[in-house]
Amino acid sequence: AIRLTTALYYTPSGRSIQAKGIEPDVVVKREKKNSAEGDEKLSLK
């Protein structure tokens, strides 16, 4: 047997954000320190 699950993403107001994403209300700028050290800390592991 095969089980297939699907999902669509909507905002609370009902607007579809499927494959589009959303824009943040507040943009937070990142401080630039030592770029090599900062990038290492922010990288995915």
C-alpha positions in Angstrom: 0.0 0.0 0.0 1.1 3.5 -0.8 0.2 6.5 1.4 0.4 9.9 -0.3 0.1 13.0 1.8 -0.1 16.5 0.4 -0.4 19.9 2.0 -0.9 23.5 0.8 0.2 26.5 2.8 -2.2 29.4 3.5 -2.1 32.6 5.6 -4.7 33.0 8.3 -6.6 35.3 5.9 -6.8 32.5 3.4 -4.2 33.7 0.9 -2.1 30.9 -0.7 1.6 31.1 -0.2 2.4 27.8 -1.8 5.8 28.0 -3.6 5.8 31.9 -3.2 6.7 32.5 0.5 6.0 35.7 2.3 7.7 39.0 2.9 8.6 39.8 6.5 6.9 42.7 8.2 10.1 43.9 9.8 13.5 43.5 8.1 16.4 43.0 10.5 19.8 43.9 9.3 22.7 41.6 10.2 25.8 43.2 11.9 29.0 42.6 10.0 31.8 41.6 12.3 34.5 39.2 11.3 32.9 37.7 8.2 34.7 34.3 8.4 33.7 33.8 12.0 30.1 35.1 11.4 29.5 32.9 8.4 30.7 29.9 10.2 28.3 30.5 13.1 25.4 31.0 10.7 26.0 28.1 8.4 23.7 25.1 8.6 25.1 21.9 10.1 
